[in-house]
Amino acid sequence: MQRLAQALARSHLIFANPEMWPRMKSLNALLFLASSSVPTPTPAQQEILERLDRLRTRLDQGLLRIAVLGQFKRGKSTLLNALLGAPVLPTGVTPVTAIPTFIKAGSSASARITFQDGNEPLITMVEGEIPSVLERYISEVKNPHNRLNVESVEIEVRSEFLDHGIVLIDTPGVGSIFAHNTRAAEAVLVECDAAVFVVSADPPITEVEVTYLRKVRELIPKIFFALNKIDILDIQERSIAERFLADVLKEQVSIPQPLRIFSISAKQGLQAKLDKDPQSLSATGLCHLEEVLTGELAREKHEIVFAAGRLRSISLVSELLFQSKLEHKALLMPEEDLKEKAATFESSGPVRIGTARLIRFAFGRSKPPTERTSRRNRPVVARGTMRIAANPRPSRWAAFRRG
């Protein structure tokens, strides 16, 4: 297993297009080897193996997943509707999208909603009913705090844009009063290969967006920026807004130069498409963004998908290796020691402690965190080592191995 993780880490990112599919097949073979290396998985291992299998399926499909990200009420769903040329997704004056929604090309329109409790998926194939069905299950108003236990939403529509091998992902907005929407938006990042980050001038980019964007950059290397709602700005205001956004992205997020900022009006772009008015559509800036996404980005999609797949593979295999080592060590640990450590992990009091330190404590390599933290902030390791293993990073795994 450890040799497998090292092999994935050594794989190269720089390659020519003709080499792509052999490399993809090789990566799939490594993922299959990882999946078959744990014949009798524990529940925690099984969850990781299922994610490995989903990644293998993604690589087989070769589709480019582009997420539309940003703060709530920036016009993300409206932009997606504009790209699709139809009002497929619900929009509104309050935060609407609460569940990530995956949209791909299909021969006919359909929506599939799966549930966390194992109930039969809800499938509708009546095109006119899809928006109302989506509003019922993915909107915060109709499905607050996801009380309907929706696990995933997939839509198929006829779309020239999606025919380029693209899957679009509508995400909840960050920064609203609904904290669970922010968590859902962050969780879906691992499903994305590229992103369009939507901001606007009402107000300009905020601290919440900057913080979120830093997280996005850690997981998604290819990001485009859309300055939406330019229809409410005059030419001078638009120029000021573009410069301000560029300065913030350069100075606070360290986005590589030159920046790619697309100034658009998603609302007017959608209306122009519905009206079949190419002249008005050209003035919205939407065409330029579409050309880049379906041209430049689609041409690079195999490289982007492979690069993203390689990063996901390294992370998942390291996580599987970490989980296996953790559970093996727990089996060898005397029962009394295990109970004592579990009690420490379950103690109360909010505190942030480095993951590597917690892991070393769990494996008997350091003192309990409570002895290394100020009295004012009594430490706590939330929910034990299983919580740590739920989302380890490769860098943290490396820190653990160094002991």
C-alpha positions as CSV (number, residue, x, y, z in Angstrom):
1,M,0.0,0.0,0.0
2,Q,2.8,2.4,0.9
3,R,4.6,1.7,-2.4
4,L,1.3,2.5,-4.2
5,A,1.1,5.9,-2.5
6,Q,4.7,6.6,-3.5
7,A,4.1,5.6,-7.1
8,L,1.2,8.0,-7.4
9,A,3.2,10.8,-5.9
10,R,6.0,10.2,-8.5
11,S,3.7,10.4,-11.5
12,H,4.3,13.4,-13.8
13,L,2.0,16.2,-14.6
14,I,3.7,17.3,-17.8
15,F,2.6,15.3,-20.8
16,A,1.4,15.7,-24.4
17,N,-2.1,14.9,-25.5
18,P,-1.4,11.7,-27.3
19,E,0.0,10.2,-24.1
20,M,-3.1,11.1,-22.1
21,W,-5.3,8.0,-22.3
22,P,-2.4,5.5,-21.6
23,R,-1.6,7.6,-18.5
24,M,-5.3,7.7,-17.6
25,K,-5.5,3.9,-17.9
26,S,-2.4,3.5,-15.8
27,L,-3.8,5.7,-13.1
28,N,-7.0,3.7,-13.1
29,A,-5.0,0.5,-12.7
30,L,-3.3,2.0,-9.7
31,L,-6.7,3.0,-8.2
32,F,-8.0,-0.6,-8.8
33,L,-4.9,-1.9,-7.0
34,A,-5.6,0.4,-4.1
35,S,-9.3,-0.7,-4.0
36,S,-8.4,-4.4,-4.0
37,S,-5.6,-4.1,-1.4
38,V,-8.2,-4.1,1.5
39,P,-10.3,-7.3,1.0
40,T,-12.2,-6.9,4.3
41,P,-12.5,-3.2,4.9
42,T,-13.8,-1.6,8.1
43,P,-16.6,1.0,7.7
44,A,-14.2,3.9,7.7
45,Q,-12.0,2.1,5.0
46,Q,-15.1,1.2,3.0
47,E,-16.1,4.9,2.8
48,I,-12.7,5.8,1.3
49,L,-12.8,2.8,-1.1
50,E,-16.2,4.0,-2.4
51,R,-14.6,7.4,-3.1
52,L,-11.8,5.7,-4.9
53,D,-14.3,3.8,-7.0
54,R,-16.2,7.1,-7.8
55,L,-12.9,8.6,-8.9
56,R,-12.2,5.7,-11.2
57,T,-15.6,6.2,-12.8
58,R,-14.9,9.9,-13.3
59,L,-11.6,9.1,-15.0
60,D,-13.2,6.6,-17.3
61,Q,-15.8,9.2,-18.3
62,G,-13.2,11.8,-19.1
63,L,-15.7,14.7,-18.4
64,L,-14.4,18.1,-17.2
65,R,-16.3,19.2,-14.1
66,I,-16.5,23.0,-13.8
67,A,-17.9,24.4,-10.6
68,V,-19.5,27.8,-10.4
69,L,-18.4,29.2,-7.0
70,G,-18.8,32.3,-4.9
71,Q,-20.6,34.1,-2.1
72,F,-24.4,33.9,-1.9
73,K,-26.4,36.2,-4.2
74,R,-23.6,36.8,-6.7
75,G,-25.7,35.3,-9.5
76,K,-24.1,31.8,-9.7
77,S,-27.3,30.0,-10.7
78,T,-28.3,32.7,-13.1
79,L,-24.9,32.4,-14.8
80,L,-25.4,28.6,-15.1
81,N,-28.8,29.2,-16.6
82,A,-27.3,31.7,-19.1
83,L,-24.6,29.1,-20.1
84,L,-27.3,26.5,-20.6
85,G,-29.6,29.0,-22.4
86,A,-32.6,28.1,-20.3
87,P,-34.0,28.8,-16.8
88,V,-33.2,25.3,-15.5
89,L,-32.0,26.2,-12.0
90,P,-34.2,28.1,-9.4
91,T,-33.1,31.6,-8.6
92,G,-34.4,34.2,-6.2
93,V,-33.7,37.3,-4.1
94,T,-32.7,35.2,-1.0
95,P,-30.1,32.4,-0.8
96,V,-31.6,29.6,-2.9
97,T,-29.1,26.8,-3.7
98,A,-28.5,24.6,-0.6
99,I,-27.5,21.3,-2.3
100,P,-24.7,21.0,-4.9
101,T,-26.3,20.2,-8.3
102,F,-24.5,18.4,-11.1
103,I,-25.6,19.2,-14.7
104,K,-24.5,17.2,-17.7
105,A,-25.5,16.7,-21.3
106,G,-28.3,14.3,-22.1
107,S,-30.5,13.3,-25.1
108,S,-33.5,14.5,-23.1
109,A,-34.1,16.5,-20.0
110,S,-34.3,14.7,-16.6
111,A,-33.5,15.2,-12.9
112,R,-32.4,12.5,-10.5
113,I,-32.4,13.2,-6.7
114,T,-30.9,10.6,-4.4
115,F,-31.4,10.5,-0.6
116,Q,-29.1,9.8,2.3
117,D,-31.6,7.5,4.0
118,G,-31.5,5.0,1.2
119,N,-35.0,5.7,-0.2
120,E,-35.7,5.2,-3.9
121,P,-34.3,8.1,-6.0
122,L,-36.7,10.6,-7.3
123,I,-36.6,10.8,-11.1
124,T,-38.5,13.2,-13.3
125,M,-38.3,13.3,-17.1
126,V,-40.8,16.0,-17.7
127,E,-38.8,19.0,-18.8
128,G,-41.3,21.6,-17.6
129,E,-41.4,20.1,-14.1
130,I,-37.7,20.1,-13.5
131,P,-37.4,23.7,-12.1
132,S,-40.2,23.2,-9.6
133,V,-38.8,19.8,-8.5
134,L,-35.4,21.3,-8.0
135,E,-36.7,24.2,-6.0
136,R,-38.5,21.8,-3.7
137,Y,-35.4,19.7,-3.0
138,I,-32.3,22.0,-3.4
139,S,-33.6,25.4,-2.2
140,E,-33.1,26.6,1.4
141,V,-36.7,27.9,1.5
142,K,-38.4,24.6,0.6
143,N,-35.7,22.3,2.1
144,P,-34.2,24.1,5.1
145,H,-31.1,22.5,6.6
146,N,-31.7,19.7,4.1
147,R,-34.4,18.2,6.2
148,L,-35.4,16.0,3.2
149,N,-32.0,14.3,3.5
150,V,-31.0,14.9,-0.1
151,E,-27.6,13.3,-0.9
152,S,-27.1,14.4,-4.5
153,V,-28.8,16.0,-7.4
154,E,-28.0,15.3,-11.1
155,I,-29.6,17.0,-14.1
156,E,-29.4,16.0,-17.7
157,V,-30.3,18.6,-20.3
158,R,-29.8,19.1,-24.1
159,S,-27.1,21.7,-24.3
160,E,-24.5,22.6,-26.9
161,F,-22.3,24.0,-24.1
162,L,-22.3,20.7,-22.3
163,D,-21.7,18.7,-25.5
164,H,-18.1,19.7,-25.2
165,G,-17.6,17.1,-22.5
166,I,-18.4,19.5,-19.7
167,V,-20.3,18.9,-16.4
168,L,-21.4,22.0,-14.6
169,I,-21.8,22.2,-10.8
170,D,-24.0,24.6,-9.1
171,T,-22.9,25.2,-5.5
172,P,-24.4,26.8,-2.4
173,G,-23.1,30.3,-1.7
174,V,-20.8,31.0,1.1
175,G,-21.1,33.7,3.7
176,S,-24.9,33.7,4.3
177,I,-26.5,33.1,7.6
178,F,-26.8,29.4,6.7
179,A,-23.5,28.0,7.9
180,H,-24.4,24.5,6.5
181,N,-24.5,26.0,3.0
182,T,-20.9,27.1,3.4
183,R,-19.9,23.6,4.6
184,A,-21.6,22.1,1.6
185,A,-19.9,24.5,-0.8
186,E,-16.5,23.6,0.7
187,A,-17.2,19.9,0.7
188,V,-18.0,19.8,-3.1
189,L,-14.6,21.3,-4.0
190,V,-13.0,17.8,-4.2
191,E,-15.5,17.0,-7.0
192,C,-14.2,19.8,-9.3
193,D,-11.6,20.0,-12.0
194,A,-11.9,23.7,-12.7
195,A,-14.0,26.6,-11.4
196,V,-15.6,29.9,-12.4
197,F,-15.5,32.1,-9.3
198,V,-18.3,34.7,-9.5
199,V,-18.1,38.1,-7.8
200,S,-19.9,41.4,-8.4
201,A,-19.7,45.1,-7.6
202,D,-22.5,45.1,-5.2
203,P,-20.6,44.9,-2.9
204,P,-17.0,44.4,-4.2
205,I,-15.2,41.2,-3.2
206,T,-15.4,40.6,0.5
207,E,-13.2,39.0,3.2
208,V,-15.5,36.0,3.2
209,E,-14.8,35.4,-0.5
210,V,-11.1,35.9,-0.1
211,T,-11.0,33.3,2.7
212,Y,-13.1,30.9,0.6
213,L,-11.0,31.5,-2.5
214,R,-7.8,30.5,-0.6
215,K,-9.4,27.1,0.2
216,V,-10.5,26.8,-3.5
217,R,-6.9,27.4,-4.7
218,E,-5.7,24.5,-2.6
219,L,-7.9,22.0,-4.4
220,I,-8.6,23.5,-7.9
221,P,-5.7,24.7,-9.9
222,K,-7.7,26.2,-12.8
223,I,-9.9,29.1,-11.8
224,F,-11.6,31.8,-13.9
225,F,-13.1,34.9,-12.5
226,A,-16.5,36.4,-13.5
227,L,-17.3,40.0,-12.5
228,N,-21.1,39.7,-12.7
229,K,-23.9,42.4,-12.8
230,I,-21.9,44.8,-15.0
231,D,-25.3,46.1,-16.3
232,I,-25.6,48.2,-13.1
233,L,-22.3,49.9,-13.7
234,D,-21.3,52.6,-16.2
235,I,-18.0,52.3,-18.1
236,Q,-15.9,54.1,-15.5
237,E,-17.4,52.2,-12.6
238,R,-16.8,48.9,-14.4
239,S,-13.1,49.8,-15.0
240,I,-12.7,50.7,-11.3
241,A,-14.4,47.4,-10.2
242,E,-12.1,45.4,-12.5
243,R,-8.9,47.0,-11.2
244,F,-10.0,46.6,-7.5
245,L,-10.8,42.9,-8.0
246,A,-7.5,42.3,-9.8
247,D,-5.6,44.1,-7.0
248,V,-7.3,42.0,-4.3
249,L,-6.7,38.7,-6.1
250,K,-3.1,39.6,-6.6
251,E,-2.2,40.9,-3.2
252,Q,-4.4,38.9,-0.9
253,V,-4.9,35.6,-2.7
254,S,-1.6,35.5,-4.8
255,I,-3.4,34.6,-8.0
256,P,-0.8,34.1,-10.7
257,Q,-0.6,36.9,-13.3
258,P,-1.9,37.7,-15.8
259,L,-5.4,37.4,-14.3
260,R,-8.4,36.2,-16.3
261,I,-11.4,38.3,-15.3
262,F,-14.6,38.1,-17.5
263,S,-17.0,41.1,-17.0
264,I,-20.5,39.8,-17.6
265,S,-24.2,40.3,-17.1
266,A,-25.6,36.8,-16.6
267,K,-29.1,38.0,-16.2
268,Q,-29.1,39.9,-19.5
269,G,-27.1,37.1,-21.2
270,L,-29.9,34.6,-20.3
271,Q,-32.6,37.0,-21.5
272,A,-30.7,37.6,-24.8
273,K,-30.5,33.9,-25.4
274,L,-34.2,33.4,-24.7
275,D,-35.0,36.3,-27.0
276,K,-32.6,34.9,-29.7
277,D,-30.9,38.4,-29.8
278,P,-27.2,37.9,-30.8
279,Q,-26.5,41.6,-30.7
280,S,-27.7,42.0,-27.1
281,L,-25.9,38.8,-26.2
282,S,-22.6,40.1,-27.4
283,A,-22.9,43.1,-25.2
284,T,-23.3,41.0,-22.0
285,G,-19.7,39.5,-22.2
286,L,-21.1,36.0,-21.9
287,C,-19.9,34.9,-25.3
288,H,-16.3,35.5,-24.4
289,L,-16.5,33.4,-21.2
290,E,-18.3,30.6,-23.2
291,E,-15.6,30.7,-25.9
292,V,-12.9,30.2,-23.3
293,L,-14.7,27.4,-21.4
294,T,-15.7,25.5,-24.5
295,G,-12.6,26.2,-26.5
296,E,-9.4,26.7,-24.5
297,L,-10.6,24.8,-21.4
298,A,-12.3,22.0,-23.3
299,R,-9.1,21.4,-25.4
300,E,-7.1,21.0,-22.2
301,K,-9.8,18.9,-20.5
302,H,-7.9,15.6,-20.6
303,E,-4.8,17.1,-19.1
304,I,-6.9,18.9,-16.4
305,V,-8.9,15.8,-15.6
306,F,-5.7,13.7,-15.3
307,A,-3.9,16.3,-13.2
308,A,-6.9,16.6,-10.8
309,G,-7.3,12.8,-10.8
310,R,-3.7,12.4,-9.8
311,L,-4.0,14.8,-6.9
312,R,-7.2,13.1,-5.7
313,S,-5.5,9.7,-6.0
314,I,-2.6,10.7,-3.9
315,S,-4.9,12.2,-1.2
316,L,-7.3,9.2,-1.1
317,V,-4.6,6.5,-1.1
318,S,-2.7,8.4,1.6
319,E,-6.0,8.6,3.5
320,L,-6.6,4.9,3.1
321,L,-3.0,4.1,4.2
322,F,-3.4,6.4,7.2
323,Q,-6.8,4.9,8.2
324,S,-5.3,1.4,8.0
325,K,-2.3,2.2,10.1
326,L,-4.5,4.0,12.6
327,E,-6.9,1.1,13.0
328,H,-4.1,-1.5,13.1
329,K,-2.4,0.5,15.9
330,A,-5.8,0.7,17.8
331,L,-6.2,-3.1,17.6
332,L,-2.8,-3.6,19.2
333,M,-3.3,-1.0,21.9
334,P,-4.2,-2.3,25.4
335,E,-7.9,-1.8,26.2
336,E,-7.2,0.5,29.2
337,D,-4.9,2.7,27.1
338,L,-7.5,2.9,24.4
339,K,-10.2,3.9,26.8
340,E,-8.0,6.6,28.4
341,K,-7.2,8.2,25.1
342,A,-10.8,8.0,24.0
343,A,-11.8,9.8,27.2
344,T,-9.3,12.6,26.5
345,F,-10.6,12.9,22.9
346,E,-14.2,13.2,24.2
347,S,-13.5,15.9,26.8
348,S,-15.3,19.2,26.3
349,G,-14.0,22.7,25.5
350,P,-13.4,24.4,22.2
351,V,-9.7,24.5,21.0
352,R,-7.8,24.1,17.8
353,I,-4.9,21.7,17.9
354,G,-2.6,20.6,15.1
355,T,-3.6,17.4,13.5
356,A,-0.1,16.0,13.5
357,R,0.2,16.5,17.3
358,L,-3.1,14.8,17.9
359,I,-2.1,11.8,15.8
360,R,1.2,11.5,17.6
361,F,-0.7,11.6,20.9
362,A,-3.0,8.9,19.7
363,F,-0.1,6.7,18.8
364,G,1.7,7.4,22.2
365,R,4.3,9.6,20.7
366,S,3.6,12.7,22.7
367,K,2.0,14.0,25.9
368,P,-1.8,14.6,26.0
369,P,-2.6,17.9,24.3
370,T,-4.1,19.2,27.5
371,E,-0.6,19.3,29.0
372,R,0.7,21.4,26.1
373,T,-1.9,24.1,25.9
374,S,-2.7,27.2,28.1
375,R,-5.1,26.8,31.0
376,R,-7.4,29.4,29.5
377,N,-7.9,27.2,26.3
378,R,-8.3,23.7,27.7
379,P,-7.7,21.5,24.7
380,V,-10.0,18.9,23.2
381,V,-9.6,16.5,20.4
382,A,-13.1,16.4,18.8
383,R,-14.6,13.0,18.5
384,G,-11.4,11.0,18.6
385,T,-9.0,9.6,16.0
386,M,-11.9,8.7,13.6
387,R,-12.6,12.4,13.2
388,I,-9.0,13.1,12.4
389,A,-9.0,10.3,9.8
390,A,-12.1,11.7,8.1
391,N,-10.2,14.4,6.2
392,P,-6.4,14.1,6.5
393,R,-4.2,16.0,4.1
394,P,-1.1,14.4,2.5
395,S,1.1,16.9,4.3
396,R,-0.4,15.9,7.6
397,W,0.2,12.2,6.8
398,A,3.8,13.0,6.1
399,A,4.1,14.8,9.4
400,F,2.7,11.8,11.1
401,R,5.1,9.4,9.4
402,R,8.0,11.6,10.5
403,G,6.7,11.1,14.1
